[in-house]
Every structure is written in structure tokens, then in C-alpha cells.
Amino acid sequence: MSDTQPSDEKPEPPETAAQRRARRAQFLRDLMEARALRDRVQPRRARAARMRQQMRMRTFRW
């Protein structure tokens, strides 16, 4: 018994920068979709979150 991968499985080649960007873009699209759904389902909580974000932006110093 070995601790490494079984001999019939080939190790995956390293991910390219383009593949990483595509995967990240898909993740961000899914995240925005989930946030939009949450905002529709919980409008009061969404409004409170928007107000907190606006307050953070107002008090942010450059």
C-alpha cells in the first residue's frame, strides 16, 4: 500500500493562468447570482447590508 496516487491515475498537469482566470470568473458569476437570489429572498437583510456598505464607504479614508 502506498501513500501516493494509484498507478492507473495520471497526475493532472498544472493549471494554466487562462484556466485559473476562467475558473475564477465562473466562481464570481456564481457568487453574484447567489447574492442576488439572497437579496430577493431576504429584502430587509439585503437593505441593511447595503446601508452598512454605504456607511463603510462614507467613512473610508484614502
Residue pairs with C-beta under 8 A, 6 or more apart in sequence:
5 11
15 23
38 45
38 46
39 46
